[in-house]
Amino acid sequence: MKTGTQEADVVEKLGDVWFSRDLPVLIEVARRVEAGSNRIPPEEVGEALRLPLGEVMRAGVVLRDRGLVTVQGASGRPILWFSNITGAAYPLTGLHPEPDAALDRLVAALEAAEKTAPEAERGKIRQVLEGVAGMARDVAVEVMGAAISGRLP
């Protein structure tokens, strides 16, 4: 008999389907939504990605349940078509920047500006750069995320 101090049996996790199935389906749906479509049949998504319809349907249900896409379904068929993506899907698909990436771009832009700015402006740019670089990364990323999403007053 095992006690609370002994290691529990290791349970093997399932294989990751995010990069092989769910994310490609999300990106394909986002591509079509951005092109103006609001009735995207899962069959078309499957054809574009060379994925079986069953895989697209499973991905669609997961994406719907995670709040990343909206779908229209009917009894017996959970997805007749994809109709939209949600705000949370935009950074995942690349349509909007991730706060982390936006922070890196801001730092790079400030560094480039410092190199090319007139001498009188370089000190001011350096102060801003040092202020941004001196913030804890998680705080800076939160500020960038708030700026991107419009959550700042």
Secondary structure as GFF3:
##gff-version 3
##sequence-region A 1 153
A	DSSP	pi_helix	18	22	.	.	.	ID=ss1
A	DSSP	alpha_helix	23	34	.	.	.	ID=ss2
A	DSSP	alpha_helix	42	49	.	.	.	ID=ss3
A	DSSP	alpha_helix	53	65	.	.	.	ID=ss4
A	DSSP	beta_strand	69	74	.	.	.	ID=ss5
A	DSSP	beta_strand	77	85	.	.	.	ID=ss6
A	DSSP	alpha_helix	89	93	.	.	.	ID=ss7
A	DSSP	alpha_helix	99	116	.	.	.	ID=ss8
A	DSSP	alpha_helix	119	134	.	.	.	ID=ss9
A	DSSP	alpha_helix	137	149	.	.	.	ID=ss10
###
